[in-house]
Every structure is written in structure tokens, then in C-alpha cells.
Amino acid sequence: ESLGNAPRHGVSPGSGGAAYAKINQDRGVAHWPYNGSHNEALFCVFDGHGRNGEKVSEFCVKAIPAALQEVGAELRADPPAVLHQTVIEVDKKVLKKGGGSFANMCGTTSTIVYVQGSTCWVACSGDSRAVMGYVERGSVKARDLSVDMKPDAPGEKERILAAGGEVSVGRGNGPSRVWCDGRVGLAMSRSIGDGECKKYGVIADPQIRKFDIDVDRGDRFIICASDGVWEFISSKEACQIVAKESASASKACASLVQAAAQRWKKVEGNYRDDITAIVVRLPFIQPDADEPPKTLDQVGVSGSVSGRLSGHIDLDGGVYINLGETGLEQIAEGRLSTAGAGGGGGGDASDFAKRRLSVAAKPADDDDWENGSSGDDLEVEVEMPAPAA
């Protein structure tokens, strides 16, 4: 099949060596056909962070595809402008929810892959990554379609410092962070939500890049995944893993997520970030004006090795990953190794938050936010810039 997805919830260390499945904050979606056309597709991954970050990623996984379709004609005509404006408008909507409390101390990454014919645009806010796997002279290689937006990156650091934020450089196992008023250490420089960090130079504006898809040149697949994959697996290694399952996107995706989970266990023992990945085999879009709309089964969409979807198929034709996910029960003692087992340098389990969490600290009085939302909350009006004279 052409499209596969594979999620894996994260785990956190508990007392007495036990491990607990933590709330799954990753969300993803794959749309094809999209925008009323078999010539268009949309793939997105959102990785929530901070307390209640899953509510932000859940909001975005529905709101962003819907908002883009609301201005579908403009999206086809000017993808960069519409992708940028849509992310900005959704961020504004998120920051206003709950009188500003909904996403003041939490947020989500946003990586959007929009395909139109043989061209794709990638809009990235955060550190979820999109990668193109291609073959050159018989070797599998990787082409990053997005750039991880880190606080110490050139241009990002200067903007944060100018806004009054502080930037700590990543050392060893610890990531670079932007520190907001000395209270919040966010391990990315762009995100949706994170209202407190927006006061100190963190922005939602996505970096947008355009690529041609050329199967004759050797382009074989696209991977879009949360940083649960990229923490210990390079873009090149991920592409090599996926390439081994050339006949099945779902098997390739499952292999990639399994490899990432094993790497987390080796390095961090009883801590693992959420892992979500989408694999798209190329050529994915083969438009035919006379062809009737296809069902998902006819397209060949699968979310697990058994051929069953691990995501939720909505009435709009989207395959949603982890929708409504809240985590699982306590994992039996002995299922995972102790922290640092395998010689990976994980260190003591008590400091895993400093090493790995996207948000390193938050106020002690960080209360739960309301979970209630009406359908109207998902409506995002995208104000398009006036055309140039």
C-alpha cells in the first residue's frame, strides 16, 4: 500500500522501577483526496508538550486541515501564503481559548506536508520533521524537507534574545532551550500555543520550503514524524529502515517506530517520548480526471502490519492518528530496562525531564484547563492578504 502510519505512546518512570504509559500528546492526519481533488494530499504531525499539550495538538489536527480547505482555491494558487496565514490564525485561536488559559503553558509542534501534483510544500513550526527518501547510484539517501526549529539556531537565537528571552546551548543529552522569565524552558523556537513563551521570542510562523517530487530522479517516499523518531535516529537511518520494506508503507512505518522505541529503551530505560510517523510511498498521487472517487481501501491506506488502520477514519476522508488518545495503564515491572541500561549514557531516571521533555519546568500552580469545546471552536477564519496590485 502507499500510505502507512504507526503510533507508539510514551512511558514515564514510576516508583519502585515501574513504568507508566503517559498521556499520548502526538496527533497526526493523512488526507487524500484533499481539497476536493485527487491531485492534492495533506499529511500533518503535531507533537503536544507541557501539561495538557495533547489538547492543543488535538485541536490543531482538526482545525488546520479544515481551515486550509475553507480557502482551497487560494491554497492551490499560493500554497506558501495560505499555509503561513493558516498556522498564524490557528495559533491566535488557540491562544484565545479559555480566556488565554488553554495554551498559556503548553503547546504543540506543527509540521504540514501539502502535495499538489509533483510538488510539495512543507510548513514547519517546531521539531517534528519531514524527510524525503531517495535512491542515488543504488544507495538510499535522505533529503530533509524541514529544518528543526531550535532556540540556538542562527536567526532563532537572535530573535529570542531581542525579545528578552534567554537561550541555553544544548550539551550532551540535553537540548537547547529558550528560557522565558527564568520559569519555562522550551526546547524549540517555534510552536503553536505556548502563550507565555510568545512574550519572549517564540513564534508560530512556520518555515516553508518547496520541493519537486521526481520519481525518475529516484524519489521513493516521504516520512513525516514527531521527534520521538528523530531523537535517536538520523534522517538517513530512518530512510534506510523504511526502504527495506519496499512493498508496504505500513510495514515500513511500523519498523521505523519499533526501531525508535528500541533506541529509547536502550538509552533512557523507563522513559520514552511519544512516537508517531507517517510514511508515504511515491508516486502517491496519480490523478485521472475521469476516475471516480476512491475509497480508502482502494487507495491502499493502512496503519498497521495486519492491514487495519491504527488511526480513526473520519467522514471527511482523513485518517486521524491518536485522536482522543489518553495513554494506557501501568506497565508491568520488568517490561522495560532500568534507565541507562545498554550503556547509552541515559543517566539517573530522576533527571529525564531535564534531558528529554520539550518543556523542562512550569509553575507549581499550573492548574488543569477546561477540556470542553464546541464545534464552533474548530472554525478558524483565515484572512488572506490582498493580492498585489
Buried (B, 14 or more C-beta within 10 A) or exposed (E): BBBBBBBBBBBBBBEEBBBBBBBBBBBBBBBBBBBEBBBBBBBBBBBBBBBBBBBBBBBBBBBBBBBBBBBBEBBBEBBBBBBBBBBBBBBEBBBEBBEEBBBBBBBBBBBBBBBBEBEBBBBBBBBBBBBBBBBEEEEBBBBBBBBBBBBBBEEBBEBBBEBEBBBBEBEEBBBBBBBBEEEBBBBBBBBBBBBBBBEBBBBBBBBBBEBEBEEEEBBBBBBBBBBBBBBBBEBBBBBBBBBEBEEBBBBBBBBBBBBBBEBBBBBBBBBBBBBBBBBBBBBBBEEEEEEEEBEBEEBBBBBBBEBEBBBBEBEEBBBBBBBEBEBEEEBEEEEBBEBBBBEBEBBEBEEBBBBBBBBBBBEEEEEEBEEEBEEEBBEBEBEBEEEEE
